[in-house]
Amino acid sequence: MTGKAAEANAMGLQAVGAAGEAGAAEAAGAAGVAGTAGAASAASAVEATPAQVAAAEAADASAPDADHVPVFSDALFRKKRKKGKYSLVEPPAPTLEAPIADTHAHVHLLWDPVGALACAGVWNVGFVCDVVDTVEDDPAVWDAMDGWRAQAAERLAAYAQAAAETYGAAALPANPAVPAVRFIAGCHPHNAKDYDEAAEAALLARLADPRVAALGEIGLDYHYDFSPRDVQKDVFRRQLRLARECGLPVSLHLREAHDDAYRILCDEGFPPAGTLLHCFNLDKQVLAPFLEAGCFIAFGGPVTFKAADEVREAARLVPLDRLLTETDSPYMTPEPMRGMICGPAHTVFTAACLAEVFGCVSGADREAFLGRLWENAHDLLDRRPTAWQLAHATSVDEARS
């Protein structure tokens, strides 16, 4: 286990361990990472190696301390304080004027996907893309999502009422609703070493599911090198070709490898359906060639970080019709809640920050700005099934078996 699930597993050791053998079956039904990691045995979830724990801590400076960060079952925002205490965080004020999209989340890696979706609904995060690694993640997530959304709908009213009582009704968006969810599926570069013909066949079966909006997250990660770089490059090329074949956009994961990735994209050709650079957190010089190539650029928590002036400077250069918001939940928690587990609802803080970066503080200007970002998300990631997906839709039932 070397990909996203390993990082999430390392972040949440106590949550599974505390459930114990008796509570593991119940935890598996409601908890994302517990279910995907095999929560039928609490022991199996605490077998993360020291290297995996170190990777989780290094991957995100805001990674929560699993010994002290509980899972709160409500729609309130909190930040961690000293000695195991938490304080409430006010939502963006005034209330955001338009719905928000989280274009990159790992909902199934959260301990309470149901609660996370309900919380997102309270704060008008109306669209979420759940990014699934077909090599590593438990296939059960594909069937679980509809149930999670249904259960989230049952919690929604109580969550909204508690949030209104805490923050005041005026702080909440009107008409809360559980977000629509689409999938992004692919092989993360961490897992490239395990990508073979069988893995590619399994991925193709998943891509035929009309709920899949893009192929990803794919690319290169030279920070960890969990897979050899030559293997990463080969698997990246193979998946770019699949995206072209399937008519799908791609979502890119690039870490300390942007130059190589750009050369491969130029060599293979940028997918005609679109290219999304996920969680951009570097400067304008790194961003420039991807902008010139017409890529969509998504910003998450890092754009809110206090020392991230270069990220905000880069964000200002992105054409408004190619700008997107995301979380990368459960990672990259935005300010002012760094140190907490990130969920799709936190997208509102990133959206508010981006609006401020673009000089849209509130009112009609911010409504138009946020409305454009919402349209971008749907234009890229909420399209009708591709011709390829329609032609291969019979494989969906096989993929779910």
N, C-alpha and C positions, 0 to 999 in steps of 0.2 A: 504494500500500500504506500505509494509515493506521490499521489496527486492531491487534488483538493480534499478528498475524503480523509487523507492522512492528516492534513493540516487541521481540518475541523475536528477530527477525532482527538488530536492532541489538545485542542482548545477546550474540549468538553469532557475530559476524563472523569471528573468527579460527578458530573450530572448523571452519567451512566452508572458509575460505580455505586452512587448513593441509591440508585433504584434497586440494586440488589437482585438476586435471582428471582425473588417472588414478584418484584415489580417490573421485571424486564419485558414480559409479554405485553403488559399494558403500555409500557414506554415505546415498544416497537410500533404500536398502532398509531400513536400520536406524534412520536418524535421522528424527525427526518434522519439525522445522522445515526441515531440509534438503530432505526430500521434498516438503513442502507448498510450499516456496518455489521449487522447481524445481532440485534439487541436481544435475541432469545437467550444469549449468554452474556451476562454482565462482564464476566471474566474476559471475553474476547474483545470487549471494547476498551479494556485498560491495558492492552498489550502494545501500545505505541512505544516505539523505541526512543531512547534519548535523542537520537538524530532527528526523529520525526517531531518530537517536542521542540527541539531547537529550530527546526525548519518553520514550524508554526509561529514561533516567536519572532523569527527573523523576517518572515514573509510580510508582516504587517506590524508596525510599531504600536498600533492601537489594539493588537490582539488582546482579548480579555484574559484575566487571570482566572483559570477554570476553577481554582479553589475558592474564589470569592464572588464570582458573578452568577447570581441565580437567574432563572428564567422567570420573568414577570408575566403573568397572564392578564394583561390589560393593554390599553392603548396609550399609556402615559410614557413620556420621555424622561429618562433619568441619566445622570452622570455619576460616576463612581467617585467617592470621597475616601478619606482615610479611615482606617480601622473598620473596614467592612460596611461602611455606611454609604447611602445614596441620597442624592437630592434631585428634586424635580427640575426638568428643563422646560422652559416655555417653548411652544411651537412657534414657527415663523409668524411674525406679526407685521402688518395685518395679514389675515388669512390669505393664502394663495388663491388667486382668482380663477385658476383653471386646473383641470386634472393633470396629474403627473404620471410619467412612465418610468418604470425601472427596467431598463433594457438588458440588464445582466445581473442575475441573482442566482444563488444556489439554495433555493427554498428548501429542497429536500435535505440539505445538510444542517438546517436549523433544528434545534431541539423540539420546537413546537411550530411546525409549519402552519397548522390550523390557526393558532394565535397570531402568527406573523401575517397571514393573509387577512384576518379580521382587522388587525391593527392598520394595515395598509389601506383597507377599505374606509376606515374611520377618517383617515387623513387624505382621502381623495387620490391615492395612488391607484389609478384605475386600470393599469396595464402592467403586467410583469412577464418577463422572459426568464424561465427557469432553465439554467444551463446544465446539461447532463453529459457526463463523460460515459460513452457507451462501452469503453474498455473497463472502467473501474466501478462505476456506480451500479447499485442494485437495480435490476430491471423492474422491480416492484414499483418504483416511483412513477412509471408511466400509467399504471392503473390506479395509483393512490391519489393522484392530483384531483380528480373529480370529487372524490370523497372528502379530501381536505377542504376544497372550496365549499362543498355543501355544509360541512361542519362549521366553517368560518362564518357562513351566513347565519347559523344559529347563534353564534356568539356576538354578532355585529351590534345588535341593539344594546346589549349590556355594556359592551366596550364603549360605544358612543355615549351612553348615558353617564358612565363613570368619568369619561374624559370631559364631558360638558360640565359635570359637577366640580371637577378639579380646575379646569381652565376657564370656564364660562362658555355658555353656548355660542357666543359670538366668535370664539377662537376656532370653532370647528367648521369645516366645509359643510354645506347642506347636502342632504340626501346621500348618506354613506352607502356604499355598495361594495361587495367583494370584487376584487380586480379580475379582469379577464387574464388568462394565463396562456402563453404560447411556450413552446420548447425550442431550445437551441441544442443541437446534438453534435458530438464530434469526439475526437481523441485529443486530449490535452497533451502538450509537448512533454510533460513529465512522464506520460505513459507511452510515448512513442516506441519504446523498446518492446512493448507487448502488442504492437499493432502488426497483425499478419493478415493473411487472406481471410481467415475466419472472422477476425475482428472487422475487417472491411465489409464482409458480407452482412455481419450484424448491424453495422452502421448504416448500410444501404437500406436494410429493412426498416430501421428506425426513421430514416429520412423520408420514407414513403408515407409516414404518418402525416396527415394534413395539418396536425397541430404544430409540426416543426416549421419554424419560421426561418431558420438559418443553420449553417454548418459551423460549429465552433464549440468551445473555444479552441482554435488551432493556432499554430505558430512555432515560435522558438523561445526557449527559456535557458539562457546561458548563466543565470545566477546560481541555480542549483545543479544543473547538468544531471538531473535524475536519469536522463537518457542520453546516450552519446550524441554529440552534435551532428555527426553525419547521418545518424538515424533520424534525428529530429528533422533535419532538412528534407530527407527522403519522404517521411510521413507527411510533412507540410505540403510538399509538392503533390503527393497522391491525393490529399484531401482537397486541395485547390482544384484538381482535375475533377474530382467528384462533384464539387460545388457547381462547376460549369455544366457537367452532365445533368445534374438535377435541377438546374435553374435557380439555385438558392444563393443568397448572399452569404458572406462569411464573417464571423466574429473572431478577431485576432487577439491572441495573447502573446505579447512581445516583451521580453525582459532582458535588457543588456544585449539585444540582438537585432535592433531595428535596421541596421545597415544590411545585414545578411538577409533579413526578411524582405526588405524592399527589393533587393536584387532578385530574389526568387520570385516575387510578385511580378516584377517587370519581365522576367524570363518566361514565366508561365502565363502571364496575362492576368490582370485584375478581373475577378469574376464579373461578368456583365450585370448580374443582379445586385451588385453592391459589395463594398468592403467596409467593415466597421472596425475601427481601432478602439478596443475596449480599455477602459480605465486609464486614460492617458494621464501621466503624472510627471512629464518632463518639460523641456523648454521648447521655444519656438523653432530653434534650429533643427531639432529632431523631428518636430511636427511638419516642417515645411514640405518635404517631398511627398508626404502622404496627403497633405492638402492639395498639392498640385495634381496628384493622381485622382482626386475626386472622392477621397474616402470620407465616410461619416466618422465623427469623433465623439466618443462618449466620455463624460467626466463623472467621477464618483467622489468619495470622501476626500481624496488628496487635494482637490481644488479648494477645499475649505480650510486646510491646515494653515496655521498661522505663518509658517515659514515658507509657504508655497507661492510666493509672488511670481516666480517664473512660470508656474503652471497657469496661474490666472492671466498672466501676460500672453501666454500661448492661446488660452481659450478665447481671448478677444479677437484672434485672427481667424477663427473658424467661421465660415459663412453660416448665417443663421439657419439656412435650409439643410445643413448637415451636422447640426449640433444636437447632442443627445445627453440624457441623464441616466445614471445607473447607481447601484450600490456595490456590487460584488459581494453581497451578503453571503456568509456571515463575517466577511472581512471588511477592512477599509472603512470603519465607522467614521462618519464626519464629525467635525466640531459642531457643538460643544460636548459631544458624548464619547470621545475617544476613550477606549478602555472598556466600553460596553460591547456586547454582541450586536452586530449590525443586522438590520432587517429591512425589507422593502420600504417600510414607512419612513425610514430615514432619508429617502430620496428627496423629501420636501426640503430638507436643509441644504442639500446640494443644489436643488433647483432655485431656492431663494438666493444662495450665494452667486450662482451664475447670472441670475437676473440683476443682481447688484453690480457684478463685473461689467455687464452690458449697459449699466446706467438706468435700469428699469426697477425702481425701488418699490413702487406700488401703483395701484390704479390701472387705468386703461393701457398704459405702456407695458406694465408687467403682465397684464392679462394677454395682450397680443404676443408678447415674447414667449410666455409659457404655452400659449396656444400653438405657436409655431413648433416648439419642441415636441409637443404632443402629436402634432401632425407628422413630424419627422419620424417618430417612433412607429406610428401606424403605417406610414408610407413604406418604410423599410422592412418592418417586422410583423406586420399584421395583414399581409396580402392574402389573396385567394390562393388555393393550392396551385402549384406549378403544373404544367402539362405533364412533366415527368412523374410528379406525385400522383396525379390522377390516373396515369397509365399503370402505375405500380401499386395502387392502393390495396390490392388484394394481399400484399405482404404484411399489412398492418396487423391483421389478426394473428399471423404467424409470429410477429414480433412480440405480441402481448402474451403468447402462450409460454 
